[in-house]
Amino acid sequence: METGTVKARTRAAPDCYPSTVCSIDDPALMRVAEAIDRLEADRQVTDTADLEARISAVWSMVSDIDPELARLASRYQNRAD
């Protein structure tokens, strides 16, 4: 290595995957965004059980859009159990 020269190492992020989500104009993505916005608006006045059910529904919507992300996310859930 030359004096004064530092070479940066590059690493690939762990568990990278090619996302199937590529357009913010997709109606399914718009529904997810709307559901998240409703969750945020209601979180102070909605009970925990309802919020958990709605969050689960959002994750189901995301899983339908990007099954590979759902597969990766399930690995985290399995570690927590």
Steps between C-alpha positions, in 0.01 A plus 500: 500500500628846419574744780196715580262280305223320682293246320145469625367152540155436366262241636171381375219544748402170664190327369463728199227401263369629170181681597198449280364839608596758242225760464352733757198538270402138555147481648608231748776726634253786527270277710791411730592867539137590576475220758819621669371857502174383661697305762699810587186714520320247722784372719416721799130413503504133399555210737806278475316195364352701215836658418668158498235363264535798269880478501470133415269590212753753370775236513271266308456767234878550484550123473263489205701773328846360578505133602880496529491776762237300687726195491792699640283661768372159610859401580513782756172386654629145526810624686284687751288193585 
